[in-house]
Amino acid sequence: MGKPRLFFIIFLICFSAEAATPRPGFLYTRTRGRCTPQYWSSRREAWPRMVPQTSTLSKVFGSRAFERYRSDLTLLEATTRNDDENAFGRLVKEATAALLNSYARHEFPYSGWEVKTLVIQALVSEEAATQMAHKFSIANQACN
């Protein structure tokens, strides 16, 4: 009689500890930080006044962006791009998030003018665009 009772107590302890631990609703969940392009495209937070969602890339990043991207591509559209295999597509996606973070997050490592300057410099080649997109991505993911 002692062993079944002991097993029952152990079962209750394990069950109560498991119930107290929150679990995701899906088998695999992916957390998104508050600084990623996905976060900014979700519109969960108001965008900084310096860069409205409807601003075009060419107005924000200058004439070099106008040469590389559609003239009417907005910042909001840039954060929702799915062409991560394209170096310039990934650059504009991560750079837009970095620019928003530079205005909205005081601890972000880049200032607004740095982001704009680095984007213009990265537009010269695919290699430069890939490297800069990767740096922006690291900064965006590390920020919270």
N, CA, C and O atoms as a GROMACS GRO file, in nm:
protein
  576
    1MET      N    1   0.081  -0.119   0.000
    1MET     CA    2   0.000   0.000   0.000
    1MET      C    3   0.086   0.126   0.000
    1MET      O    4   0.040   0.231  -0.044
    2GLY      N    5   0.208   0.119   0.048
    2GLY     CA    6   0.295   0.234   0.053
    2GLY      C    7   0.346   0.277  -0.084
    2GLY      O    8   0.358   0.397  -0.112
    3LYS      N    9   0.375   0.178  -0.173
    3LYS     CA   10   0.429   0.211  -0.305
    3LYS      C   11   0.326   0.280  -0.393
    3LYS      O   12   0.360   0.381  -0.455
    4PRO      N   13   0.203   0.232  -0.403
    4PRO     CA   14   0.106   0.303  -0.487
    4PRO      C   15   0.081   0.446  -0.439
    4PRO      O   16   0.064   0.538  -0.520
    5ARG      N   17   0.080   0.463  -0.311
    5ARG     CA   18   0.058   0.596  -0.256
    5ARG      C   19   0.175   0.689  -0.291
    5ARG      O   20   0.155   0.806  -0.323
    6LEU      N   21   0.297   0.637  -0.284
    6LEU     CA   22   0.416   0.713  -0.318
    6LEU      C   23   0.414   0.753  -0.466
    6LEU      O   24   0.443   0.867  -0.500
    7PHE      N   25   0.379   0.658  -0.553
    7PHE     CA   26   0.370   0.688  -0.696
    7PHE      C   27   0.263   0.794  -0.724
    7PHE      O   28   0.282   0.882  -0.808
    8PHE      N   29   0.152   0.786  -0.653
    8PHE     CA   30   0.045   0.883  -0.670
    8PHE      C   31   0.091   1.023  -0.630
    8PHE      O   32   0.059   1.120  -0.697
    9ILE      N   33   0.166   1.033  -0.521
    9ILE     CA   34   0.216   1.162  -0.475
    9ILE      C   35   0.317   1.218  -0.576
    9ILE      O   36   0.314   1.337  -0.607
   10ILE      N   37   0.404   1.133  -0.626
   10ILE     CA   38   0.502   1.177  -0.726
   10ILE      C   39   0.430   1.224  -0.852
   10ILE      O   40   0.467   1.325  -0.911
   11PHE      N   41   0.326   1.149  -0.893
   11PHE     CA   42   0.248   1.186  -1.010
   11PHE      C   43   0.184   1.323  -0.990
   11PHE      O   44   0.187   1.406  -1.082
   12LEU      N   45   0.126   1.349  -0.876
   12LEU     CA   46   0.063   1.478  -0.847
   12LEU      C   47   0.165   1.592  -0.849
   12LEU      O   48   0.136   1.701  -0.900
   13ILE      N   49   0.283   1.567  -0.794
   13ILE     CA   50   0.386   1.670  -0.793
   13ILE      C   51   0.430   1.704  -0.935
   13ILE      O   52   0.442   1.821  -0.971
   14CYS      N   53   0.453   1.602  -1.016
   14CYS     CA   54   0.494   1.624  -1.155
   14CYS      C   55   0.384   1.693  -1.235
   14CYS      O   56   0.412   1.784  -1.312
   15PHE      N   57   0.262   1.649  -1.216
   15PHE     CA   58   0.150   1.707  -1.290
   15PHE      C   59   0.130   1.854  -1.253
   15PHE      O   60   0.105   1.936  -1.341
   16SER      N   61   0.140   1.887  -1.126
   16SER     CA   62   0.119   2.026  -1.085
   16SER      C   63   0.233   2.115  -1.133
   16SER      O   64   0.209   2.230  -1.169
   17ALA      N   65   0.356   2.066  -1.135
   17ALA     CA   66   0.468   2.144  -1.186
   17ALA      C   67   0.454   2.165  -1.336
   17ALA      O   68   0.486   2.272  -1.387
   18GLU      N   69   0.407   2.063  -1.407
   18GLU     CA   70   0.389   2.073  -1.551
   18GLU      C   71   0.276   2.168  -1.586
   18GLU      O   72   0.286   2.243  -1.683
   19ALA      N   73   0.172   2.167  -1.509
   19ALA     CA   74   0.057   2.255  -1.535
   19ALA      C   75   0.094   2.401  -1.509
   19ALA      O   76   0.037   2.491  -1.572
   20ALA      N   77   0.186   2.426  -1.418
   20ALA     CA   78   0.225   2.563  -1.386
   20ALA      C   79   0.317   2.622  -1.493
   20ALA      O   80   0.330   2.744  -1.503
   21THR      N   81   0.381   2.537  -1.573
   21THR     CA   82   0.471   2.583  -1.677
   21THR      C   83   0.390   2.615  -1.802
   21THR      O   84   0.324   2.526  -1.856
   22PRO      N   85   0.395   2.740  -1.850
   22PRO     CA   86   0.320   2.773  -1.972
   22PRO      C   87   0.381   2.704  -2.093
   22PRO      O   88   0.503   2.696  -2.106
   23ARG      N   89   0.297   2.654  -2.180
   23ARG     CA   90   0.342   2.587  -2.300
   23ARG      C   91   0.283   2.656  -2.422
   23ARG      O   92   0.172   2.710  -2.416
   24PRO      N   93   0.356   2.655  -2.530
   24PRO     CA   94   0.302   2.715  -2.652
   24PRO      C   95   0.189   2.632  -2.708
   24PRO      O   96   0.178   2.512  -2.679
   25GLY      N   97   0.106   2.695  -2.788
   25GLY     CA   98  -0.007   2.625  -2.847
   25GLY      C   99   0.032   2.535  -2.962
   25GLY      O  100  -0.044   2.445  -2.999
   26PHE      N  101   0.149   2.557  -3.020
   26PHE     CA  102   0.194   2.476  -3.132
   26PHE      C  103   0.318   2.397  -3.092
   26PHE      O  104   0.385   2.429  -2.993
   27LEU      N  105   0.346   2.296  -3.168
   27LEU     CA  106   0.463   2.215  -3.140
   27LEU      C  107   0.590   2.297  -3.155
   27LEU      O  108   0.684   2.281  -3.077
   28TYR      N  109   0.593   2.386  -3.253
   28TYR     CA  110   0.709   2.471  -3.277
   28TYR      C  111   0.663   2.616  -3.284
   28TYR      O  112   0.578   2.650  -3.366
   29THR      N  113   0.717   2.699  -3.200
   29THR     CA  114   0.685   2.841  -3.206
   29THR      C  115   0.814   2.919  -3.225
   29THR      O  116   0.921   2.877  -3.180
   30ARG      N  117   0.803   3.030  -3.290
   30ARG     CA  118   0.919   3.113  -3.316
   30ARG      C  119   0.895   3.249  -3.254
   30ARG      O  120   0.798   3.317  -3.287
   31THR      N  121   0.982   3.287  -3.165
   31THR     CA  122   0.964   3.416  -3.101
   31THR      C  123   1.020   3.526  -3.190
   31THR      O  124   1.125   3.509  -3.253
   32ARG      N  125   0.953   3.635  -3.194
   32ARG     CA  126   0.996   3.750  -3.271
   32ARG      C  127   1.018   3.865  -3.174
   32ARG      O  128   0.932   3.895  -3.091
   33GLY      N  129   1.133   3.927  -3.184
   33GLY     CA  130   1.163   4.039  -3.097
   33GLY      C  131   1.085   4.162  -3.134
   33GLY      O  132   1.012   4.165  -3.233
   34ARG      N  133   1.101   4.265  -3.053
   34ARG     CA  134   1.030   4.391  -3.076
   34ARG      C  135   1.102   4.480  -3.175
   34ARG      O  136   1.065   4.597  -3.190
   35CYS      N  137   1.204   4.429  -3.242
   35CYS     CA  138   1.282   4.512  -3.333
   35CYS      C  139   1.296   4.453  -3.472
   35CYS      O  140   1.365   4.511  -3.556
   36THR      N  141   1.235   4.342  -3.498
   36THR     CA  142   1.250   4.274  -3.626
   36THR      C  143   1.158   4.335  -3.733
   36THR      O  144   1.061   4.403  -3.699
   37PRO      N  145   1.187   4.310  -3.859
   37PRO     CA  146   1.096   4.358  -3.964
   37PRO      C  147   0.954   4.300  -3.947
   37PRO      O  148   0.855   4.368  -3.974
   38GLN      N  149   0.946   4.175  -3.903
   38GLN     CA  150   0.814   4.112  -3.883
   38GLN      C  151   0.735   4.187  -3.776
   38GLN      O  152   0.613   4.205  -3.789
   39TYR      N  153   0.802   4.229  -3.671
   39TYR     CA  154   0.734   4.304  -3.565
   39TYR      C  155   0.680   4.437  -3.619
   39TYR      O  156   0.565   4.472  -3.595
   40TRP      N  157   0.765   4.511  -3.691
   40TRP     CA  158   0.722   4.641  -3.741
   40TRP      C  159   0.613   4.628  -3.845
   40TRP      O  160   0.526   4.715  -3.855
   41SER      N  161   0.615   4.520  -3.923
   41SER     CA  162   0.510   4.504  -4.025
   41SER      C  163   0.377   4.464  -3.963
   41SER      O  164   0.272   4.479  -4.027
   42SER      N  165   0.380   4.414  -3.839
   42SER     CA  166   0.256   4.373  -3.772
   42SER      C  167   0.175   4.492  -3.720
   42SER      O  168   0.057   4.478  -3.688
   43ARG      N  169   0.237   4.608  -3.713
   43ARG     CA  170   0.173   4.732  -3.666
   43ARG      C  171   0.126   4.724  -3.520
   43ARG      O  172   0.029   4.789  -3.483
   44ARG      N  173   0.194   4.644  -3.440
   44ARG     CA  174   0.158   4.634  -3.299
   44ARG      C  175   0.197   4.758  -3.220
   44ARG      O  176   0.144   4.784  -3.112
   45GLU      N  177   0.289   4.834  -3.275
   45GLU     CA  178   0.336   4.955  -3.209
   45GLU      C  179   0.332   5.069  -3.310
   45GLU      O  180   0.355   5.048  -3.429
   46ALA      N  181   0.303   5.186  -3.262
   46ALA     CA  182   0.301   5.302  -3.352
   46ALA      C  183   0.442   5.328  -3.406
   46ALA      O  184   0.540   5.318  -3.332
   47TRP      N  185   0.451   5.361  -3.532
   47TRP     CA  186   0.580   5.391  -3.593
   47TRP      C  187   0.627   5.528  -3.547
   47TRP      O  188   0.545   5.615  -3.519
   48PRO      N  189   0.757   5.548  -3.540
   48PRO     CA  190   0.808   5.681  -3.503
   48PRO      C  191   0.762   5.788  -3.603
   48PRO      O  192   0.751   5.760  -3.722
   49ARG      N  193   0.735   5.905  -3.555
   49ARG     CA  194   0.685   6.013  -3.641
   49ARG      C  195   0.784   6.053  -3.750
   49ARG      O  196   0.745   6.105  -3.855
   50MET      N  197   0.911   6.028  -3.725
   50MET     CA  198   1.014   6.065  -3.823
   50MET      C  199   1.001   5.985  -3.953
   50MET      O  200   1.041   6.033  -4.059
   51VAL      N  201   0.944   5.866  -3.945
   51VAL     CA  202   0.933   5.779  -4.063
   51VAL      C  203   0.794   5.717  -4.071
   51VAL      O  204   0.773   5.606  -4.023
   52PRO      N  205   0.699   5.787  -4.130
   52PRO     CA  206   0.564   5.731  -4.144
   52PRO      C  207   0.565   5.605  -4.232
   52PRO      O  208   0.652   5.589  -4.318
   53GLN      N  209   0.469   5.518  -4.211
   53GLN     CA  210   0.458   5.393  -4.286
   53GLN      C  211   0.446   5.416  -4.436
   53GLN      O  212   0.492   5.334  -4.515
   54THR      N  213   0.387   5.527  -4.474
   54THR     CA  214   0.363   5.554  -4.616
   54THR      C  215   0.480   5.623  -4.686
   54THR      O  216   0.473   5.651  -4.805
   55SER      N  217   0.587   5.651  -4.613
   55SER     CA  218   0.705   5.711  -4.675
   55SER      C  219   0.763   5.613  -4.776
   55SER      O  220   0.764   5.492  -4.754
   56THR      N  221   0.811   5.666  -4.887
   56THR     CA  222   0.873   5.579  -4.987
   56THR      C  223   1.023   5.563  -4.958
   56THR      O  224   1.085   5.649  -4.895
   57LEU      N  225   1.078   5.453  -5.004
   57LEU     CA  226   1.220   5.427  -4.984
   57LEU      C  227   1.306   5.538  -5.044
   57LEU      O  228   1.405   5.579  -4.985
   58SER      N  229   1.266   5.584  -5.162
   58SER     CA  230   1.348   5.687  -5.228
   58SER      C  231   1.350   5.817  -5.148
   58SER      O  232   1.451   5.887  -5.148
   59LYS      N  233   1.241   5.851  -5.080
   59LYS     CA  234   1.239   5.972  -4.998
   59LYS      C  235   1.322   5.955  -4.871
   59LYS      O  236   1.385   6.050  -4.824
   60VAL      N  237   1.323   5.834  -4.817
   60VAL     CA  238   1.394   5.810  -4.691
   60VAL      C  239   1.542   5.782  -4.715
   60VAL      O  240   1.628   5.838  -4.646
   61PHE      N  241   1.573   5.695  -4.812
   61PHE     CA  242   1.711   5.653  -4.834
   61PHE      C  243   1.780   5.723  -4.951
   61PHE      O  244   1.899   5.701  -4.973
   62GLY      N  245   1.709   5.805  -5.025
   62GLY     CA  246   1.773   5.884  -5.129
   62GLY      C  247   1.764   5.825  -5.269
   62GLY      O  248   1.700   5.722  -5.292
   63SER      N  249   1.832   5.893  -5.361
   63SER     CA  250   1.820   5.859  -5.503
   63SER      C  251   1.878   5.723  -5.538
   63SER      O  252   1.833   5.661  -5.633
   64ARG      N  253   1.976   5.675  -5.463
   64ARG     CA  254   2.031   5.542  -5.492
   64ARG      C  255   1.926   5.434  -5.470
   64ARG      O  256   1.921   5.336  -5.543
   65ALA      N  257   1.843   5.453  -5.370
   65ALA     CA  258   1.734   5.357  -5.346
   65ALA      C  259   1.632   5.366  -5.458
   65ALA      O  260   1.573   5.265  -5.496
   66PHE      N  261   1.612   5.484  -5.511
   66PHE     CA  262   1.519   5.504  -5.622
   66PHE      C  263   1.564   5.425  -5.744
   66PHE      O  264   1.481   5.370  -5.817
   67GLU      N  265   1.695   5.418  -5.766
   67GLU     CA  266   1.750   5.344  -5.880
   67GLU      C  267   1.735   5.193  -5.863
   67GLU      O  268   1.722   5.121  -5.962
   68ARG      N  269   1.737   5.144  -5.740
   68ARG     CA  270   1.739   5.000  -5.714
   68ARG      C  271   1.600   4.942  -5.692
   68ARG      O  272   1.577   4.826  -5.727
   69TYR      N  273   1.507   5.017  -5.635
   69TYR     CA  274   1.375   4.966  -5.597
   69TYR      C  275   1.266   5.043  -5.670
   69TYR      O  276   1.291   5.146  -5.733
   70ARG      N  277   1.144   4.991  -5.661
   70ARG     CA  278   1.029   5.062  -5.719
   70ARG      C  279   1.019   5.201  -5.657
   70ARG      O  280   1.049   5.219  -5.539
   71SER      N  281   0.979   5.297  -5.736
   71SER     CA  282   0.971   5.434  -5.685
   71SER      C  283   0.860   5.452  -5.582
   71SER      O  284   0.868   5.543  -5.499
   72ASP      N  285   0.758   5.366  -5.586
   72ASP     CA  286   0.647   5.380  -5.492
   72ASP      C  287   0.652   5.278  -5.377
   72ASP      O  288   0.554   5.263  -5.304
   73LEU      N  289   0.764   5.209  -5.360
   73LEU     CA  290   0.777   5.110  -5.252
   73LEU      C  291   0.782   5.183  -5.118
   73LEU      O  292   0.872   5.264  -5.095
   74THR      N  293   0.686   5.153  -5.030
   74THR     CA  294   0.680   5.220  -4.900
   74THR      C  295   0.761   5.144  -4.796
   74THR      O  296   0.801   5.029  -4.818
   75LEU      N  297   0.786   5.209  -4.684
   75LEU     CA  298   0.859   5.144  -4.576
   75LEU      C  299   0.782   5.025  -4.521
   75LEU      O  300   0.841   4.922  -4.489
   76LEU      N  301   0.650   5.039  -4.509
   76LEU     CA  302   0.570   4.926  -4.461
   76LEU      C  303   0.581   4.807  -4.555
   76LEU      O  304   0.596   4.694  -4.510
   77GLU      N  305   0.576   4.831  -4.684
   77GLU     CA  306   0.590   4.722  -4.781
   77GLU      C  307   0.730   4.661  -4.773
   77GLU      O  308   0.746   4.540  -4.792
   78ALA      N  309   0.830   4.743  -4.744
   78ALA     CA  310   0.967   4.692  -4.734
   78ALA      C  311   0.981   4.595  -4.617
   78ALA      O  312   1.056   4.498  -4.626
   79THR      N  313   0.911   4.620  -4.506
   79THR     CA  314   0.921   4.530  -4.390
   79THR      C  315   0.850   4.397  -4.414
   79THR      O  316   0.878   4.300  -4.344
   80THR      N  317   0.760   4.392  -4.510
   80THR     CA  318   0.685   4.269  -4.534
   80THR      C  319   0.741   4.187  -4.649
   80THR      O  320   0.683   4.084  -4.684
   81ARG      N  321   0.851   4.229  -4.709
   81ARG     CA  322   0.909   4.157  -4.823
   81ARG      C  323   0.946   4.015  -4.785
   81ARG      O  324   0.987   3.988  -4.672
   82ASN      N  325   0.931   3.925  -4.881
   82ASN     CA  326   0.964   3.784  -4.859
   82ASN      C  327   1.076   3.736  -4.949
   82ASN      O  328   1.096   3.615  -4.962
   83ASP      N  329   1.149   3.825  -5.010
   83ASP     CA  330   1.256   3.785  -5.101
   83ASP      C  331   1.393   3.791  -5.033
   83ASP      O  332   1.482   3.863  -5.077
   84ASP      N  333   1.407   3.714  -4.926
   84ASP     CA  334   1.531   3.714  -4.849
   84ASP      C  335   1.650   3.656  -4.926
   84ASP      O  336   1.765   3.680  -4.888
   85GLU      N  337   1.625   3.580  -5.033
   85GLU     CA  338   1.736   3.527  -5.112
   85GLU      C  339   1.800   3.639  -5.194
   85GLU      O  340   1.918   3.630  -5.230
   86ASN      N  341   1.724   3.742  -5.224
   86ASN     CA  342   1.772   3.857  -5.299
   86ASN      C  343   1.846   3.949  -5.202
   86ASN      O  344   1.787   3.995  -5.104
   87ALA      N  345   1.973   3.976  -5.228
   87ALA     CA  346   2.055   4.056  -5.137
   87ALA      C  347   1.996   4.194  -5.114
   87ALA      O  348   1.995   4.243  -5.001
   88PHE      N  349   1.949   4.258  -5.220
   88PHE     CA  350   1.896   4.394  -5.207
   88PHE      C  351   1.758   4.394  -5.139
   88PHE      O  352   1.724   4.490  -5.070
   89GLY      N  353   1.681   4.289  -5.160
   89GLY     CA  354   1.552   4.277  -5.092
   89GLY      C  355   1.570   4.260  -4.942
   89GLY      O  356   1.498   4.321  -4.863
   90ARG      N  357   1.666   4.177  -4.905
   90ARG     CA  358   1.693   4.156  -4.763
   90ARG      C  359   1.750   4.284  -4.700
   90ARG      O  360   1.718   4.318  -4.586
   91LEU      N  361   1.836   4.353  -4.776
   91LEU     CA  362   1.893   4.478  -4.724
   91LEU      C  363   1.784   4.579  -4.691
   91LEU      O  364   1.784   4.636  -4.582
   92VAL      N  365   1.692   4.600  -4.782
   92VAL     CA  366   1.588   4.701  -4.759
   92VAL      C  367   1.496   4.659  -4.645
   92VAL      O  368   1.448   4.745  -4.570
   93LYS      N  369   1.470   4.531  -4.631
   93LYS     CA  370   1.385   4.482  -4.523
   93LYS      C  371   1.451   4.506  -4.386
   93LYS      O  372   1.389   4.562  -4.296
   94GLU      N  373   1.576   4.465  -4.372
   94GLU     CA  374   1.648   4.481  -4.245
   94GLU      C  375   1.682   4.627  -4.218
   94GLU      O  376   1.678   4.671  -4.103
   95ALA      N  377   1.715   4.702  -4.322
   95ALA     CA  378   1.749   4.843  -4.305
   95ALA      C  379   1.628   4.925  -4.260
   95ALA      O  380   1.642   5.016  -4.178
   96THR      N  381   1.513   4.893  -4.312
   96THR     CA  382   1.391   4.964  -4.271
   96THR      C  383   1.364   4.940  -4.123
   96THR      O  384   1.333   5.033  -4.049
   97ALA      N  385   1.377   4.815  -4.080
   97ALA     CA  386   1.359   4.784  -3.937
   97ALA      C  387   1.466   4.855  -3.854
   97ALA      O  388   1.436   4.908  -3.747
   98ALA      N  389   1.589   4.856  -3.903
   98ALA     CA  390   1.697   4.924  -3.831
   98ALA      C  391   1.670   5.074  -3.818
   98ALA      O  392   1.696   5.133  -3.714
   99LEU      N  393   1.619   5.134  -3.924
   99LEU     CA  394   1.587   5.277  -3.919
   99LEU      C  395   1.477   5.304  -3.816
   99LEU      O  396   1.487   5.399  -3.738
  100LEU      N  397   1.374   5.222  -3.817
  100LEU     CA  398   1.267   5.238  -3.718
  100LEU      C  399   1.320   5.220  -3.577
  100LEU      O  400   1.285   5.296  -3.487
  101ASN      N  401   1.405   5.121  -3.558
  101ASN     CA  402   1.464   5.097  -3.427
  101ASN      C  403   1.553   5.213  -3.383
  101ASN      O  404   1.557   5.246  -3.264
  102SER      N  405   1.623   5.274  -3.478
  102SER     CA  406   1.712   5.385  -3.442
  102SER      C  407   1.634   5.502  -3.385
  102SER      O  408   1.684   5.576  -3.301
  103TYR      N  409   1.510   5.520  -3.430
  103TYR     CA  410   1.426   5.627  -3.379
  103TYR      C  411   1.343   5.586  -3.256
  103TYR      O  412   1.312   5.670  -3.172
  104ALA      N  413   1.307   5.459  -3.248
  104ALA     CA  414   1.217   5.414  -3.142
  104ALA      C  415   1.286   5.351  -3.022
  104ALA      O  416   1.228   5.346  -2.914
  105ARG      N  417   1.408   5.304  -3.038
  105ARG     CA  418   1.480   5.234  -2.930
  105ARG      C  419   1.610   5.307  -2.899
  105ARG      O  420   1.700   5.311  -2.982
  106HIS      N  421   1.618   5.364  -2.782
  106HIS     CA  422   1.735   5.444  -2.744
  106HIS      C  423   1.862   5.361  -2.738
  106HIS      O  424   1.971   5.413  -2.760
  107GLU      N  425   1.849   5.232  -2.708
  107GLU     CA  426   1.968   5.147  -2.693
  107GLU      C  427   2.014   5.087  -2.826
  107GLU      O  428   2.113   5.013  -2.828
  108PHE      N  429   1.947   5.117  -2.936
  108PHE     CA  430   1.984   5.059  -3.065
  108PHE      C  431   2.121   5.112  -3.108
  108PHE      O  432   2.148   5.231  -3.093
  109PRO      N  433   2.209   5.024  -3.160
  109PRO     CA  434   2.348   5.064  -3.185
  109PRO      C  435   2.370   5.161  -3.302
  109PRO      O  436   2.478   5.220  -3.312
  110TYR      N  437   2.272   5.178  -3.389
  110TYR     CA  438   2.288   5.270  -3.502
  110TYR      C  439   2.194   5.390  -3.486
  110TYR      O  440   2.083   5.377  -3.435
  111SER      N  441   2.241   5.505  -3.531
  111SER     CA  442   2.153   5.622  -3.536
  111SER      C  443   2.084   5.624  -3.672
  111SER      O  444   2.121   5.548  -3.762
  112GLY      N  445   1.985   5.710  -3.686
  112GLY     CA  446   1.912   5.718  -3.812
  112GLY      C  447   2.001   5.754  -3.930
  112GLY      O  448   1.991   5.692  -4.036
  113TRP      N  449   2.089   5.851  -3.912
  113TRP     CA  450   2.176   5.892  -4.023
  113TRP      C  451   2.275   5.782  -4.057
  113TRP      O  452   2.313   5.767  -4.173
  114GLU      N  453   2.320   5.704  -3.956
  114GLU     CA  454   2.411   5.592  -3.983
  114GLU      C  455   2.344   5.485  -4.069
  114GLU      O  456   2.403   5.433  -4.163
  115VAL      N  457   2.219   5.454  -4.036
  115VAL     CA  458   2.145   5.353  -4.113
  115VAL      C  459   2.133   5.400  -4.258
  115VAL      O  460   2.159   5.323  -4.350
  116LYS      N  461   2.094   5.524  -4.278
  116LYS     CA  462   2.077   5.577  -4.414
  116LYS      C  463   2.209   5.576  -4.491
  116LYS      O  464   2.213   5.537  -4.608
  117THR      N  465   2.316   5.617  -4.427
  117THR     CA  466   2.447   5.619  -4.492
  117THR      C  467   2.494   5.478  -4.526
  117THR      O  468   2.545   5.455  -4.636
  118LEU      N  469   2.477   5.385  -4.434
  118LEU     CA  470   2.520   5.247  -4.458
  118LEU      C  471   2.439   5.181  -4.569
  118LEU      O  472   2.493   5.099  -4.644
  119VAL      N  473   2.312   5.215  -4.580
  119VAL     CA  474   2.230   5.160  -4.689
  119VAL      C  475   2.282   5.211  -4.823
  119VAL      O  476   2.298   5.133  -4.916
  120ILE      N  477   2.307   5.339  -4.833
  120ILE     CA  478   2.356   5.396  -4.958
  120ILE      C  479   2.490   5.331  -4.997
  120ILE      O  480   2.513   5.300  -5.114
  121GLN      N  481   2.578   5.310  -4.899
  121GLN     CA  482   2.706   5.246  -4.926
  121GLN      C  483   2.688   5.100  -4.968
  121GLN      O  484   2.763   5.050  -5.051
  122ALA      N  485   2.589   5.032  -4.910
  122ALA     CA  486   2.568   4.890  -4.939
  122ALA      C  487   2.502   4.865  -5.074
  122ALA      O  488   2.504   4.753  -5.123
  123LEU      N  489   2.443   4.966  -5.133
  123LEU     CA  490   2.375   4.949  -5.261
  123LEU      C  491   2.470   4.934  -5.380
  123LEU      O  492   2.424   4.916  -5.493
  124VAL      N  493   2.600   4.943  -5.359
  124VAL     CA  494   2.696   4.937  -5.469
  124VAL      C  495   2.715   4.796  -5.525
  124VAL      O  496   2.749   4.780  -5.642
  125SER      N  497   2.693   4.692  -5.442
  125SER     CA  498   2.712   4.555  -5.491
  125SER      C  499   2.629   4.457  -5.409
  125SER      O  500   2.585   4.489  -5.298
  126GLU      N  501   2.609   4.339  -5.464
  126GLU     CA  502   2.535   4.235  -5.392
  126GLU      C  503   2.610   4.191  -5.267
  126GLU      O  504   2.549   4.166  -5.163
  127GLU      N  505   2.741   4.182  -5.278
  127GLU     CA  506   2.821   4.142  -5.162
  127GLU      C  507   2.808   4.242  -5.047
  127GLU      O  508   2.788   4.204  -4.932
  128ALA      N  509   2.818   4.370  -5.080
  128ALA     CA  510   2.804   4.474  -4.979
  128ALA      C  511   2.663   4.473  -4.919
  128ALA      O  512   2.646   4.490  -4.799
  129ALA      N  513   2.563   4.452  -5.004
  129ALA     CA  514   2.425   4.447  -4.957
  129ALA      C  515   2.403   4.327  -4.864
  129ALA      O  516   2.336   4.340  -4.762
  130THR      N  517   2.460   4.213  -4.898
  130THR     CA  518   2.447   4.093  -4.815
  130THR      C  519   2.511   4.114  -4.678
  130THR      O  520   2.452   4.080  -4.575
  131GLN      N  521   2.631   4.170  -4.678
  131GLN     CA  522   2.702   4.192  -4.552
  131GLN      C  523   2.629   4.293  -4.463
  131GLN      O  524   2.616   4.272  -4.342
  132MET      N  525   2.581   4.401  -4.522
  132MET     CA  526   2.513   4.504  -4.442
  132MET      C  527   2.378   4.453  -4.392
  132MET      O  528   2.339   4.482  -4.279
  133ALA      N  529   2.307   4.378  -4.475
  133ALA     CA  530   2.178   4.320  -4.431
  133ALA      C  531   2.202   4.228  -4.313
  133ALA      O  532   2.122   4.225  -4.219
  134HIS      N  533   2.310   4.152  -4.317
  134HIS     CA  534   2.342   4.061  -4.206
  134HIS      C  535   2.371   4.140  -4.078
  134HIS      O  536   2.326   4.102  -3.970
  135LYS      N  537   2.447   4.249  -4.090
  135LYS     CA  538   2.478   4.332  -3.972
  135LYS      C  539   2.351   4.395  -3.914
  135LYS      O  540   2.331   4.397  -3.792
  136PHE      N  541   2.266   4.446  -4.002
  136PHE     CA  542   2.139   4.503  -3.954
  136PHE      C  543   2.053   4.395  -3.888
  136PHE      O  544   1.991   4.419  -3.784
  137SER      N  545   2.050   4.277  -3.947
  137SER     CA  546   1.971   4.166  -3.892
  137SER      C  547   2.017   4.131  -3.751
  137SER      O  548   1.935   4.110  -3.662
  138ILE      N  549   2.148   4.125  -3.730
  138ILE     CA  550   2.203   4.094  -3.597
  138ILE      C  551   2.161   4.203  -3.497
  138ILE      O  552   2.118   4.173  -3.385
  139ALA      N  553   2.174   4.328  -3.538
  139ALA     CA  554   2.136   4.439  -3.448
  139ALA      C  555   1.985   4.437  -3.419
  139ALA      O  556   1.944   4.461  -3.306
  140ASN      N  557   1.905   4.408  -3.520
  140ASN     CA  558   1.760   4.403  -3.502
  140ASN      C  559   1.719   4.289  -3.409
  140ASN      O  560   1.632   4.307  -3.324
  141GLN      N  561   1.782   4.174  -3.424
  141GLN     CA  562   1.746   4.059  -3.340
  141GLN      C  563   1.796   4.075  -3.197
  141GLN      O  564   1.733   4.025  -3.103
  142ALA      N  565   1.908   4.145  -3.178
  142ALA     CA  566   1.963   4.162  -3.044
  142ALA      C  567   1.888   4.269  -2.965
  142ALA      O  568   1.893   4.270  -2.842
  143CYS      N  569   1.821   4.357  -3.033
  143CYS     CA  570   1.749   4.467  -2.970
  143CYS      C  571   1.620   4.420  -2.907
  143CYS      O  572   1.556   4.328  -2.959
  144ASN      N  573   1.580   4.479  -2.800
  144ASN     CA  574   1.450   4.456  -2.737
  144ASN      C  575   1.414   4.577  -2.663
  144ASN      O  576   1.308   4.582  -2.601
   0.00000   0.00000   0.00000
